[in-house]
Amino acid sequence: MRKFALVAAVLSLGGVAACESSDLPRAGVGAGAGYLIDRAAGGDGVTGAAIGAAGGVVCDDVTPGLCN
């Protein structure tokens, strides 16, 4: 149950990331969310942070309706 609550809280950060106006803040939010999800899944957090940061940077390019 604890992992579910943590993952749900981190996924809600995706909505906050969509409100950011440039790539750098979206990368920061994505890295934080990726880190927390990776740690909740039992990883070391580094891989999740890297994937989250990359996702935050390209979010507005891939889905402009969601990340602008």
C-alpha positions as a LaTeX table, in Angstrom:
\begin{tabular}{lrrr}
\hline
Residue & $x$ (\AA) & $y$ (\AA) & $z$ (\AA) \\
\hline
Met1 & 0.00 & 0.00 & 0.00 \\
Arg2 & 2.86 & 2.37 & 0.77 \\
Lys3 & 4.36 & 1.93 & $-2.70$ \\
Phe4 & 0.98 & 2.56 & $-4.30$ \\
Ala5 & 0.54 & 5.81 & $-2.37$ \\
Leu6 & 4.05 & 6.91 & $-3.27$ \\
Val7 & 3.60 & 6.12 & $-6.95$ \\
Ala8 & 0.23 & 7.90 & $-7.00$ \\
Ala9 & 1.78 & 10.98 & $-5.41$ \\
Val10 & 4.65 & 10.99 & $-7.86$ \\
Leu11 & 2.35 & 10.58 & $-10.84$ \\
Ser12 & 0.39 & 13.59 & $-9.69$ \\
Leu13 & 3.61 & 15.57 & $-10.10$ \\
Gly14 & 3.18 & 15.04 & $-13.83$ \\
Gly15 & 0.40 & 17.61 & $-13.75$ \\
Val16 & 2.72 & 20.05 & $-12.05$ \\
Ala17 & 5.40 & 19.40 & $-14.65$ \\
Ala18 & 2.94 & 20.30 & $-17.38$ \\
Cys19 & 2.58 & 23.77 & $-15.84$ \\
Glu20 & 6.27 & 24.60 & $-16.18$ \\
Ser21 & 7.12 & 27.06 & $-18.93$ \\
Ser22 & 10.51 & 25.82 & $-20.15$ \\
Asp23 & 12.53 & 22.64 & $-20.53$ \\
Leu24 & 14.73 & 23.14 & $-17.46$ \\
Pro25 & 11.95 & 23.19 & $-14.83$ \\
Arg26 & 10.19 & 20.28 & $-16.56$ \\
Ala27 & 13.46 & 18.35 & $-16.50$ \\
Gly28 & 13.80 & 19.02 & $-12.78$ \\
Val29 & 10.29 & 17.86 & $-11.98$ \\
Gly30 & 10.72 & 14.84 & $-14.25$ \\
Ala31 & 14.02 & 13.91 & $-12.60$ \\
Gly32 & 12.48 & 14.14 & $-9.14$ \\
Ala33 & 9.46 & 12.08 & $-10.11$ \\
Gly34 & 11.61 & 9.51 & $-11.91$ \\
Tyr35 & 13.90 & 9.22 & $-8.91$ \\
Leu36 & 11.02 & 8.62 & $-6.51$ \\
Ile37 & 9.34 & 6.07 & $-8.76$ \\
Asp38 & 12.63 & 4.21 & $-9.29$ \\
Arg39 & 13.30 & 4.15 & $-5.54$ \\
Ala40 & 9.75 & 2.93 & $-4.84$ \\
Ala41 & 10.29 & 0.15 & $-7.35$ \\
Gly42 & 13.50 & $-0.91$ & $-5.60$ \\
Gly43 & 16.07 & 0.76 & $-7.86$ \\
Asp44 & 18.86 & 3.12 & $-6.94$ \\
Gly45 & 17.07 & 6.17 & $-8.35$ \\
Val46 & 19.72 & 7.26 & $-10.84$ \\
Thr47 & 18.18 & 5.54 & $-13.85$ \\
Gly48 & 14.72 & 6.81 & $-12.99$ \\
Ala49 & 16.01 & 10.36 & $-12.56$ \\
Ala50 & 17.76 & 10.25 & $-15.93$ \\
Ile51 & 14.68 & 8.91 & $-17.70$ \\
Gly52 & 12.42 & 11.40 & $-15.91$ \\
Ala53 & 14.64 & 14.34 & $-16.81$ \\
Ala54 & 14.76 & 13.29 & $-20.46$ \\
Gly55 & 10.99 & 12.85 & $-20.47$ \\
Gly56 & 10.51 & 16.31 & $-18.99$ \\
Val57 & 12.71 & 17.93 & $-21.61$ \\
Val58 & 10.99 & 16.32 & $-24.62$ \\
Cys59 & 7.47 & 16.43 & $-23.19$ \\
Asp60 & 6.48 & 19.66 & $-24.92$ \\
Asp61 & 7.95 & 18.44 & $-28.23$ \\
Val62 & 6.12 & 15.11 & $-28.16$ \\
Thr63 & 2.80 & 16.19 & $-26.62$ \\
Pro64 & 2.48 & 19.96 & $-27.03$ \\
Gly65 & $-1.14$ & 19.92 & $-25.87$ \\
Leu66 & $-0.17$ & 18.49 & $-22.48$ \\
Cys67 & 3.17 & 20.10 & $-21.68$ \\
Asn68 & 2.81 & 23.75 & $-22.67$ \\
\hline
\end{tabular}
